[in-house]
Amino acid sequence: MITTTYMILTPHGQFLAEWDEDEDLPVQYRGDPAAIAYLDNYLSLTLACGHGGIRLHLDSLEPDDLIRFCQSEKYGIQVIPDTLAALLDPDELDELDDDTEQEGNPHDHDR
């Protein structure tokens, strides 16, 4: 089951990066093949590195890698986390907020 989905926007289109709850499964990409190839080329040409100086590869990216090391204003790469929230209509978001209030969100100290 997919648990984390990020949207990646590039000058050549957009795609989704999806991670399964089973950490043994690699990240999966869905969307414009040209956009996926663009990110792959960016990682190769810039020799992008993640935590500890380890080179990043398309087949082993983690969500934190995308957010911290793959976004580039200069090269037109933008990463949008929590794509599910962006895809929901406002009524569905309100329902999720209501559920969170009832369950008591430990990160929400203002309510």
C-alpha positions as CSV (number, residue, x, y, z in Angstrom):
1,M,0.0,0.0,0.0
2,I,1.3,3.4,-1.0
3,T,1.8,5.6,2.1
4,T,3.7,8.7,0.8
5,T,3.2,10.5,-2.4
6,Y,5.1,13.6,-3.6
7,M,4.5,15.5,-6.8
8,I,7.6,16.7,-8.8
9,L,7.3,19.5,-11.3
10,T,10.0,20.0,-13.9
11,P,10.3,22.1,-17.1
12,H,9.4,18.9,-19.0
13,G,6.3,18.0,-17.1
14,Q,5.3,16.5,-13.8
15,F,5.2,13.1,-12.1
16,L,4.5,11.4,-8.8
17,A,7.0,9.7,-6.5
18,E,5.3,7.0,-4.4
19,W,6.8,5.1,-1.5
20,D,5.2,2.0,-0.1
21,E,4.9,1.2,3.6
22,D,7.1,-1.8,2.9
23,E,10.5,-0.2,3.1
24,D,12.0,-3.0,1.0
25,L,10.1,-1.8,-2.1
26,P,11.8,0.9,-4.1
27,V,10.3,4.3,-4.8
28,Q,7.9,4.2,-7.8
29,Y,7.3,6.9,-10.4
30,R,4.2,7.6,-12.3
31,G,3.7,10.4,-14.8
32,D,5.5,12.1,-17.7
33,P,8.5,10.0,-18.7
34,A,10.3,13.2,-20.0
35,A,9.9,14.7,-16.5
36,I,11.2,11.6,-14.8
37,A,14.2,11.6,-17.2
38,Y,14.8,15.2,-16.5
39,L,15.2,14.6,-12.7
40,D,17.4,11.6,-13.4
41,N,19.6,13.7,-15.6
42,Y,19.7,16.5,-13.0
43,L,20.9,14.0,-10.3
44,S,23.6,12.7,-12.6
45,L,24.9,16.0,-14.0
46,T,24.9,17.8,-10.7
47,L,26.2,14.9,-8.7
48,A,23.6,15.7,-6.1
49,C,24.4,14.2,-2.7
50,G,22.2,13.4,0.3
51,H,22.9,12.9,4.0
52,G,26.4,11.8,4.7
53,G,27.6,12.8,1.2
54,I,26.0,9.7,-0.4
55,R,25.2,10.3,-4.1
56,L,21.5,10.4,-4.9
57,H,20.1,8.0,-7.5
58,L,16.6,8.0,-8.9
59,D,15.9,4.4,-7.9
60,S,16.8,5.0,-4.2
61,L,15.4,8.4,-3.4
62,E,13.7,8.9,-0.1
63,P,11.1,11.7,0.6
64,D,13.6,13.7,2.6
65,D,16.1,13.6,-0.2
66,L,13.6,15.1,-2.6
67,I,12.6,17.9,-0.3
68,R,16.1,18.8,0.9
69,F,18.4,18.0,-2.0
70,C,16.5,17.8,-5.3
71,Q,14.6,21.1,-5.5
72,S,16.2,23.6,-7.7
73,E,14.9,27.0,-8.7
74,K,17.7,27.4,-11.2
75,Y,16.8,24.1,-13.0
76,G,13.0,24.4,-12.5
77,I,12.5,21.4,-10.2
78,Q,9.8,21.8,-7.5
79,V,8.7,19.1,-5.0
80,I,5.3,19.2,-3.6
81,P,4.8,16.9,-0.5
82,D,1.5,15.6,0.7
83,T,0.0,15.4,-2.8
84,L,-3.2,13.8,-1.4
85,A,-4.1,17.1,0.4
86,A,-3.5,19.0,-2.9
87,L,-5.8,16.6,-4.8
88,L,-8.7,16.7,-2.3
89,D,-11.5,19.1,-2.7
90,P,-12.2,21.6,0.1
91,D,-15.2,19.6,1.5
92,E,-12.9,16.5,1.9
93,L,-10.3,18.6,3.6
94,D,-12.9,19.9,6.1
95,E,-13.9,16.3,6.9
96,L,-10.3,15.4,7.5
97,D,-9.9,18.4,9.8
98,D,-13.1,17.4,11.7
99,D,-11.7,13.9,12.2
100,T,-8.4,15.2,13.5
101,E,-10.2,17.5,16.0
102,Q,-12.2,14.6,17.3
103,E,-9.1,12.3,17.6
104,G,-7.1,15.0,19.2
105,N,-4.1,16.0,17.1
106,P,-0.9,16.0,19.4
107,H,0.8,18.5,17.0
108,D,-2.1,21.0,17.2
109,H,-1.7,23.0,20.4
110,D,-3.9,26.0,19.5
111,R,-7.3,24.2,19.4
